[in-house]
Amino acid sequence: MTDSTPMVEQVAAALATALDQCDFDTAATLLHAQCEYVIDAFETHVGSDAIIASYRGAHDAATAVLDSVTYESSVRGEGPDAVIAYIDHLVKGAHRHTHRCEQLIKCDPDGRVIRITHQPIDGERESIRAFFAAAEIHWPQ
């Protein structure tokens, strides 16, 4: 990122880095108090506390059943918004899986994230379910 990188991309990159490092306190500072995190038509978290609890809960659930979890991400602009592409490297015994998803990030004029929208990638849900089955993981969700 450079000084000419749009603010939303800089904020998204900071959020992605904080989440990759499981630095939930820093991630929380980047969210507007009334931020919305839309996962799908049935699940939305409202408020920075609820959103951070969701991210922390997913991390805790993963580390409870997996031998290793490594996170990485990248950010790209998408019109006035940014997209974080998350890549999670998962290991359970001899089983390995790379899971991908994306989140659309919208910021307010002050540079706080006001909306996060999960954008599923075709085939990823089926792929991670197959990994869980092969590794005999009973995912808590």
N, C-alpha and C positions, 0 to 999 in steps of 0.2 A: 504494500500500500504506500502511496505517495501523498504528498500534501494536496495534490489535485484529485485524489480519490474522493468520490462523493461521501458525505457524512454517513449516510445509511450503510454504505459498505464498510466504513471504518468501525462503526458501532457493531455491525454484524460480525466483523472479524474479531473484535474484542470479545463479543459474546461467545463465539465459536471457540476461541482460545481458552476462555475461562471454563467452558463446559468440557473441552478436551482434557483439561487439567483437573477436572472435578473441583474447581474453585468456585463453589456455589455462592459464596459471599460476594465475590467480584461480579459474578453473573447477575446477582440480584440488584446491584447498583446500576445496571444498564437497563433495567426494566422500569417502565412507568408503573406507578402504584396500582393502576387499574388495567394493566396490560391484559390482553386476551390471548390464550394459547388454544387454538382450535385444532384438535387432533382429527376429529371426523364429525359426522353429523350427530353423533351420540355423546361425544366427550369434548368439553371445553373447560379450561381452567381460567379463572378470572382473578387477577391480583398477583403481584410479584411473589408473595409468600406461597400461594397455591402452585404457581408455575415452578418455582424452585423445588418445592416438595415433590412435584411430579418428576422433574429431572433427577433429583437425588434418589427418589424411590426406584426409578428405573435402573440407576447405577447400582444401588444396594441390592436389588433383586438379581441383577446380572452377576455381580461379584459373589453372591451367595451360592450360585449354582455352577459357575464357570471356573475353570482353572486360571484363565487369563482373559482380561478385557483390555484392549488398547484402542484409544479413540484418536481420530484425525479428522480434519475438515478442510474445506476450501470455501471461498466466498466469491460470488460473481454478482454483478449488477443486473437488474431486470427492471428496466424502466425507472420509475422513481423509487423502487424498492431494491432489496438485495435477497439473494438466495444463499443459504448455507447448505452445502453438500456434506453430510456427515458420513464417515466411514468407520464402522466398528469392526475390529478384528477380534473374533471370539474363539476360544480354545477350551475344549473339554476332552481330556485324555488325548486320544489320537485324532479326534475330530476337530476340524478347523473350518471356520466360516467367516466370510466378509459380508457384513450387512451394510446396506446403503439406504439412506433416506435424505430427503431435502425439506427445508423449512423456509418459507417466504417470510421475510422480515420487513415490517413497516415501522418507521420512526415518526415521532412528533417533531415539530420544528426545533425543540430543545435538545434533540439527539437521544431521547429515551425510546426504547422499543415499546410500541403501543399494541402491536399485533404480531403473533407468530402463527403461521398456518402450516400445518404438516402437509407435505405433498408426497404421497406414496409413490414409489417407483414400481412399475409393472413387474410382477414376478417375485418381488422381494419378500412379501408376506409368505408366499408358498415356499420360497427357498429357506427362510429361517425356520419355518415349521418343520421342514424336512430335516434340517440340521438338528433341531431339538429332538425329533423322533430318533434319528440315527445315534445321537449321543445319549439317548434315554434321559433327557432333561424334561422335567415337569415344570414348565414355566408357570409362574404364579398367576398369570392373567388368563 
